Amino acid sequence: MIRIGIAGIGFMGMIHYLAYRKIPGAKVAAICEQDKKRLAGDWRAIKGNFGPQGEIMDLSGVSCYRDIDEMISDPTLDLIDVCLPPDWHAEVSVAALSAGKHVFCEKPIALTTADADRMVQAAERAGKLLMIGQVVPFFPEFWFVYKTIRGDKYGAPIGGHFKRLVSDPNWLPNFYDPKKTGGPMLDLHIHDAHFIRLIFGMPRAVHTIGTMRGEVAERFTTQFLYDPPRMVSAASGVIDQQARPFSYGFEIYLEKATLFCDYMALPELGDALTPLTLLVGNKATRPKIGSADPLDVFAAELKEMVRSVRAEEPSPLLAGNLARDALVICQKQTESLLKNRAVKV
Ligand SMILES: NC(=O)c1ccc[n+]([C@@H]2O[C@H](COP(=O)([O-])OP(=O)(O)OC[C@H]3O[C@@H](n4cnc5c(N)ncnc54)[C@H](O)[C@@H]3O)[C@@H](O)[C@H]2O)c1
């Protein structure tokens, strides 16, 4: 049994807690939270943009810490699951790794490349696993793409376009603060940067055009430069109005097939505008894919994390290095936007 301590019981901490219940071989043995009500099990005020509303929880059998260092020192824990805001990721992950725990940390890995490097190095020094919760590969459409490419049935990926857009999330404090959240680039687009890195590899350079809000990129389109025939692009960020529900989508070209999908959060009309579609020759099919229920998606991600800990081998999907590369790509995109020219990665 892998004994887990969750740091931060907000939106993500709650989702992870609920998802772990679906995973045999994993037990949430501790939580750490600074909010007294949440620490006592009153999670009713917790609500995010998906998943269930929080409830009153029975936390008997769970050690409840207010102080993160105390939880990290708990000798009964194998892994610390960091669901704190991004500005805490590096400090808490490095402390936990140095104390001999494995770490699973929510995205983005960190707000600066220097911090991400510290985390990766701390894991190497300690001989422990650092995994980052870049969850997108576990969404059923993306999972299908990943498996199809790995299976090599339709040849190598030769290009694609990704999109991830939303109206201004003006209810989120600190969203545009580069020292707290990192804005749309690190909160939103990093998901696609990670997936692009996963299936196409590291780009040679990026060329981004867009708008800034204060010190962070707001809305942007990027060309990711690879050796031909690979051509990859993405449109991401925040539209400064309130009429653009969250949406994502992609069109991905393999040597012998095309995959595309388009999702928008429009519950009254059905969420998927275009379900995942596979085109081979002139034949279009809608492959059967897994559950898109967010709790199932996060459970799939955490299951892979548990598998990796048990096997004592880095996960190819959750590896700290991969998440670090995604952060580097995002930082280069902002640099390119500011310099108004392509920059090497
Ligand atoms: N993968 C996804 O789709 C997804 C979605 C949302 C958030 N996230 C990520 O999850 C992380 C957390 O985001 P969230 O939306 O859950 O935030 P949140 O604000 O809802 O929750 C953070 C919790 O941490 C607690 N906290 C803060 N500092 C603390 C400290 N020093 N000690 C103890 N508790 C502390 C807060 O009281 C709060 O309850 C972020 O990195 C975010 O990017 C990922």
The ligand as a Tripos MOL2 file, in Angstrom:
@<TRIPOS>MOLECULE
LIG
   44    48     1     0     0
SMALL
NO_CHARGES

@<TRIPOS>ATOM
      1 N1         -4.6560   19.6250  -13.9390 N.am      1 LIG1
      2 C1         -5.6560   20.4710  -13.9070 C.2       1 LIG1
      3 O1         -6.5550   20.4130  -14.7310 O.2       1 LIG1
      4 C2         -5.6840   21.5030  -12.8180 C.ar      1 LIG1
      5 C3         -6.8730   22.2120  -12.5490 C.ar      1 LIG1
      6 C4         -6.8550   23.1460  -11.5160 C.ar      1 LIG1
      7 C5         -5.6940   23.3850  -10.7990 C.ar      1 LIG1
      8 N2         -4.5510   22.6920  -11.1070 N.ar      1 LIG1
      9 C6         -3.2980   22.9610  -10.3780 C.3       1 LIG1
     10 O2         -3.4300   22.5040   -9.0270 O.3       1 LIG1
     11 C7         -2.7110   23.3780   -8.1430 C.3       1 LIG1
     12 C8         -3.6650   23.8830   -7.0660 C.3       1 LIG1
     13 O3         -4.7060   24.6020   -7.6750 O.3       1 LIG1
     14 P1         -6.1530   24.6830   -7.0020 P.3       1 LIG1
     15 O4         -7.0630   25.2050   -8.0530 O.co2     1 LIG1
     16 O5         -6.4870   23.3990   -6.3200 O.co2     1 LIG1
     17 O6         -5.9020   25.8210   -5.9090 O.3       1 LIG1
     18 P2         -6.8150   26.1810   -4.6470 P.3       1 LIG1
     19 O7         -6.5120   27.5820   -4.3260 O.co2     1 LIG1
     20 O8         -8.2250   25.7600   -4.8870 O.co2     1 LIG1
     21 O9         -6.2450   25.2440   -3.4880 O.3       1 LIG1
     22 C9         -5.0070   25.4340   -2.8720 C.3       1 LIG1
     23 C10        -5.1540   25.0230   -1.4020 C.3       1 LIG1
     24 O10        -3.8770   25.0740   -0.7970 O.3       1 LIG1
     25 C11        -4.0030   25.6730    0.5010 C.3       1 LIG1
     26 N3         -2.6980   26.2290    0.8510 N.ar      1 LIG1
     27 C12        -2.0470   27.2650    0.2460 C.ar      1 LIG1
     28 N4         -0.8340   27.4400    0.8190 N.ar      1 LIG1
     29 C13        -0.7320   26.4910    1.7940 C.ar      1 LIG1
     30 C14         0.3010   26.1510    2.7200 C.ar      1 LIG1
     31 N5          1.4540   26.8130    2.7420 N.pl3     1 LIG1
     32 N6          0.0980   25.1310    3.5560 N.ar      1 LIG1
     33 C15        -1.0700   24.4330    3.5410 C.ar      1 LIG1
     34 N7         -2.0820   24.7100    2.6890 N.ar      1 LIG1
     35 C16        -1.9130   25.7330    1.8140 C.ar      1 LIG1
     36 C17        -5.1010   26.7150    0.3360 C.3       1 LIG1
     37 O11        -5.6960   27.0400    1.5900 O.3       1 LIG1
     38 C18        -6.0740   25.9930   -0.6000 C.3       1 LIG1
     39 O12        -7.0460   25.2330    0.0950 O.3       1 LIG1
     40 C19        -2.1260   24.4840   -9.0290 C.3       1 LIG1
     41 O13        -0.8030   24.1720   -9.3370 O.3       1 LIG1
     42 C20        -2.9820   24.4460  -10.2890 C.3       1 LIG1
     43 O14        -2.2850   24.8650  -11.4500 O.3       1 LIG1
     44 C21        -4.5380   21.7580  -12.0740 C.ar      1 LIG1
@<TRIPOS>BOND
     1     1     2 1
     2     2     3 2
     3     2     4 1
     4     4     5 ar
     5     4    44 ar
     6     5     6 ar
     7     6     7 ar
     8     7     8 ar
     9     8     9 1
    10     8    44 ar
    11     9    10 1
    12     9    42 1
    13    10    11 1
    14    11    12 1
    15    11    40 1
    16    12    13 1
    17    13    14 1
    18    14    15 2
    19    14    16 1
    20    14    17 1
    21    17    18 1
    22    18    19 2
    23    18    20 1
    24    18    21 1
    25    21    22 1
    26    22    23 1
    27    23    24 1
    28    23    38 1
    29    24    25 1
    30    25    26 1
    31    25    36 1
    32    26    27 ar
    33    26    35 ar
    34    27    28 ar
    35    28    29 ar
    36    29    30 ar
    37    29    35 ar
    38    30    31 1
    39    30    32 ar
    40    32    33 ar
    41    33    34 ar
    42    34    35 ar
    43    36    37 1
    44    36    38 1
    45    38    39 1
    46    40    41 1
    47    40    42 1
    48    42    43 1
@<TRIPOS>SUBSTRUCTURE
     1 LIG1         1 GROUP 0 **** ****
